[in-house]
Amino acid sequence: KETAMAKSTDILFVPDPHAHPDHNNDRADWLGKYILATKPKIVVNIGDAADMASLSSFDKGKASFSSANYEKDINAHLDFQDRMWQPIKASKRKQPYRVVHEGNHEHRLKRVLEFDPHLAGEKFGLSFNNYQFNDYYHDVIEYEGGTPGIDEINGVLFSHFFVSGVMGRPIGGVHHAATMLNKNNQSSVQGHSHLFDYSIKKSITGKSIQGLVGGVFQDFHSGWAGNVNNLWWRGMCHLRNVDNGNFDLETIGMDALRKAYKE
């Protein structure tokens, strides 16, 4: 990681892929081809890589929950990861340094086991190891207690979402990125909300910090969200020249990614 975190580096930020058995993972193929073509030094998957609908406490008891299946959820997630990393592995080129965060959707598994520990099991039960993150990533940033873990790369903080106050509530609001900067006082990047927001705050000395809420890497509409789907920004972000908390932001929308790498 120290090599990848040279004085100036570039980071591909992949927000909330939400691999789901009811929807295809074609976008993982496009993502893998993009990684091969652009050669980012670091790739950060910010979490909710697996949707894990079968473990949703919100949907339990609903008619829509009847088809949810843990094995299908895990297989959809692993299929996404295989297809994402296949192009760079097949090329035999040097792979980027890879970081994945535990999102609230992956965290559902730990919450289930808090109430039903008898379901735990490496072979036939529920286990965080079923995600096989260590097979795909160098660093796995897990939850710390009840809140997402935080990782710092070249002066930029990364987390699935950031919290504020003694109750640990997620930072949000209309000016989400600016609020995040005011609370963290450091350049910060997160996913989770599926919205896009970006803010730069400069001090009187000229030093700047940047905040990014990076959207969602999902090309399908989620049934539970209804018209809220229309508010989401779909794509990923390439943070270039990352150095001491500063970076040049490049956005890659899902439609542009599809057009460039579908074939």
Summary of the structure (lengths in Angstrom):
residues: 263
radius of gyration: 18.1
end to end distance: 32.6
largest distance: 58.5
contacts: 821
relative contact order: 0.18
helix: 34%
strand: 27%
